[in-house]
Amino acid sequence: MMRSPAFLRRFRQDQNGLSAVEFALLAPVMILLYFGMVELCQAYMAQKRMSHVASMVADMTARAETVNKNGLDDTFNIGGQVMQPFSATPLTMRVSSVTRGEDGVVRVNWSYGRGLAPISGELAVPSGLIDNKQSLIVSEAVYNYDSPIDRFLPGITTMSRTFYLRPRSVEAVTCSNC
């Protein structure tokens, strides 16, 4: 049996640099995972803020007895502030008042939006939400999220949320100039 040359034996037994090789193999994977988590967490935070905006618009409108376009614009402006530190530019909102008629059909009383066109006619709402002759405030928010890193979420991710709230102090919230 032939023995290995001495330098091969020393090479197999030498542990110097082993950690550097392991680090070189693992570092790119760990860095990729880190930036992926950062990107997904940013998208999740934007989605949660957008959801909060939709909830807040519905809540502020449901608390009023009557609203107008100027007051709704102010509410939408507050929604833009809630989105901070994310840009409010890609945020679009709409708030509407609907009533279920005696025939069971839900019809739009009024609707006003920023970036989303007002709706009219009939609207589908989840079953069992309101009975005949009852009213709802429907708030919708859509946010076009563009990731700052664009590796895991390339392009634009559209997020949307709809909230339904009953008016608090009146049968139906009215809008004087919608």
PECORSUL-V78316 format. One record per helix or strand of 2 or more residues. SS is the DSSP state (a for helix, b for strand). FROM is the first residue (numbers start at 1). TO is the last residue. If there is no record, write none. Layout:
ss:SS from:FROM to:TO
ss:SS from:FROM to:TO
This chain:
ss:a from:6 to:13
ss:a from:18 to:63
ss:b from:66 to:67
ss:a from:69 to:82
ss:b from:91 to:100
ss:b from:106 to:115
ss:b from:135 to:146
ss:b from:156 to:165
ss:b from:174 to:175
